């Protein structure tokens, strides 16, 4: 029983560390594990981020401006141009993170393989219930026997990763960013112009 608890704690800690290292689409964040070292602290990323923020402010200002019927076409063209510039700036930001994201993904796959090798065939937890047959494949993966209350490392790792991802992002001030190119907002504005 004591070894099972220790194994589960190791898996939880590995999951927390993996979440600290990994990254989601965090355009408005200055710190995110390894990415901060290779991407967020570089001058090119900071300049691209400033440019994107400026474009968003200009777009919001242009959309808030009310114009007469005769200037509506000009305003629509400006808004369209700003949207295109925002798309380009966003793709430039995403491109600067691409190599680091690939490296992080490879690192996390390696950690997962290492942990799966260490805990292969070991029950790391005992569930207080027997899971429904649909979930047994996930909870009992890699384990021998018919005791479906035993839980493998893969299930614990997956549950911890899902549970800690949002919690750690909120704790570190990395909540989901405002979408830089909000399609629904633009669709709504376009439908207002077409009336």
C-alpha positions in Angstrom: 0.0 0.0 0.0 2.8 2.4 0.9 4.6 1.8 -2.4 1.4 2.4 -4.3 0.9 5.8 -2.7 4.6 6.7 -3.4 4.2 5.6 -7.0 1.0 7.8 -7.4 2.8 10.8 -5.8 5.7 10.4 -8.2 3.3 10.4 -11.2 1.5 13.5 -9.8 4.8 15.3 -9.4 5.9 14.4 -12.9 2.5 15.6 -14.3 2.9 18.9 -12.4 6.4 19.4 -13.8 5.3 18.5 -17.3 2.5 21.1 -17.1 5.0 23.7 -15.9 7.3 23.0 -18.8 4.6 22.7 -21.5 2.9 25.5 -23.2 -0.5 26.3 -24.8 -1.3 29.2 -27.0 -0.2 31.9 -24.6 0.2 35.1 -26.6 -0.2 37.5 -23.6 2.2 35.6 -21.3 5.7 36.6 -20.4 6.7 33.4 -18.5 6.0 29.8 -19.5 8.7 27.3 -18.5 11.3 26.5 -21.2 9.6 28.8 -23.7 10.5 31.8 -21.7 14.2 31.0 -22.1 14.1 30.4 -25.9 11.2 32.6 -27.1 9.5 35.1 -24.7 12.6 36.9 -23.6 13.9 37.5 -27.1 13.7 41.0 -28.6 12.0 39.7 -31.8 9.2 38.1 -29.9 8.7 41.2 -27.7 8.6 43.5 -30.8 6.1 41.2 -32.5 4.0 41.1 -29.4 4.0 44.9 -29.2 3.1 45.2 -32.9 0.2 42.8 -32.4 -1.1 44.7 -29.4 -0.9 48.0 -31.4 -2.8 46.4 -34.3 -5.5 45.1 -32.0 -5.9 48.6 -30.4 -6.2 50.2 -33.9 -8.7 47.6 -35.0 -10.9 48.2 -31.8 -10.7 51.9 -32.3 -11.7 51.7 -36.0 -14.6 49.3 -35.2 -15.8 51.7 -32.4 -15.8 54.7 -34.8 -19.1 55.5 -36.3 -19.1 56.8 -39.8 -21.6 57.9 -42.3 -22.9 55.9 -45.3 -20.4 57.6 -47.6 -17.4 56.6 -45.6 -18.6 53.1 -44.7 -16.7 51.4 -47.6 -13.4 53.0 -46.6 -13.9 51.9 -43.0 -14.7 48.4 -44.1 -11.4 48.3 -46.1 -9.4 49.6 -43.1 -10.9 47.0 -40.8 -10.2 44.3 -43.4 -6.6 45.5 -43.7 -6.2 45.5 -39.9 -7.5 42.0 -39.7 -5.0 40.8 -42.4 -2.2 42.6 -40.5 -3.3 40.9 -37.3 -3.3 37.5 -39.0 0.2 38.1 -40.3 1.5 39.2 -36.9 -0.2 36.3 -35.1 1.4 33.8 -37.6 4.8 35.5 -37.0 4.4 35.0 -33.2 3.3 31.4 -33.7 6.3 30.8 -36.0 8.7 32.0 -33.5 7.5 29.4 -31.0 7.3 26.5 -33.4 10.7 25.0 -32.9 10.5 25.3 -29.1 7.1 23.7 -29.1 8.4 20.8 -31.1 11.3 20.4 -28.7 9.0 20.5 -25.7 6.7 17.9 -27.3 9.7 15.6 -27.9 10.8 16.1 -24.3 7.4 15.3 -22.9 7.1 12.2 -25.1 10.4 11.0 -23.8 9.4 11.6 -20.2 6.1 9.7 -20.8 8.0 6.8 -22.3 10.5 6.7 -19.3 7.7 6.8 -16.8 5.7 4.2 -18.7 8.8 1.9 -18.7 9.3 2.4 -14.9 5.7 1.7 -14.0 4.8 -0.9 -16.7 2.7 -3.6 -15.1 2.5 -2.0 -11.7 -0.8 -0.9 -10.1 -0.1 2.6 -8.9 -3.5 3.2 -7.3 -6.6 1.3 -6.3 -9.9 2.9 -7.3 -12.7 2.9 -4.7 -15.1 1.6 -7.4 -15.0 -0.7 -10.4 -15.1 1.4 -13.5 -17.6 0.9 -16.2 -16.5 -1.4 -19.0 -16.0 1.5 -21.4 -13.3 3.1 -19.0 -11.6 -0.2 -18.0 -9.3 0.0 -21.0 -8.0 3.3 -19.8 -7.8 2.6 -16.1 -6.4 -0.9 -16.3 -4.0 -0.3 -19.3 -0.9 -2.4 -19.1 -1.9 -4.3 -16.0 -2.3 -8.1 -15.7 -5.2 -9.7 -14.0 -9.0 -9.2 -13.6 -9.0 -6.8 -10.7 -10.3 -3.7 -12.5 -10.1 -1.6 -9.3 -6.4 -1.4 -9.9 -5.3 1.6 -11.8 -2.3 2.0 -14.1 0.0 5.0 -14.3 -1.3 6.1 -17.7 -4.8 6.9 -16.3 -3.4 8.7 -13.2 -1.0 10.7 -15.4 -3.7 11.7 -17.9 -6.1 12.7 -15.1 -3.5 14.7 -13.3 -2.3 16.4 -16.5 -5.9 17.5 -17.3 -6.6 18.6 -13.8 -3.5 20.6 -13.2 -3.2 22.3 -16.6 -5.9 24.9 -16.0 -5.2 25.2 -12.3 -1.4 25.9 -12.8 -2.2 28.4 -15.6 -4.5 30.3 -13.3 -2.0 30.1 -10.4 0.8 31.4 -12.5 -1.4 34.1 -14.1 -1.5 32.4 -17.4 -5.2 32.4 -18.1 -6.5 31.8 -21.6 -5.6 34.8 -23.8 -8.1 37.0 -25.5 -8.4 35.7 -29.1 -6.5 38.1 -31.3 -8.7 37.3 -34.3 -12.2 36.8 -33.1 -14.2 35.4 -36.0 -17.5 35.6 -34.3 -17.0 39.3 -33.5 -16.0 40.1 -37.1 -18.9 38.0 -38.5 -21.3 40.0 -36.3 -19.8 43.3 -37.5 -20.0 42.2 -41.1 -23.6 41.3 -40.7 -24.3 44.8 -39.2 -22.6 46.4 -42.2 -24.7 44.4 -44.7 -28.0 45.5 -43.2 
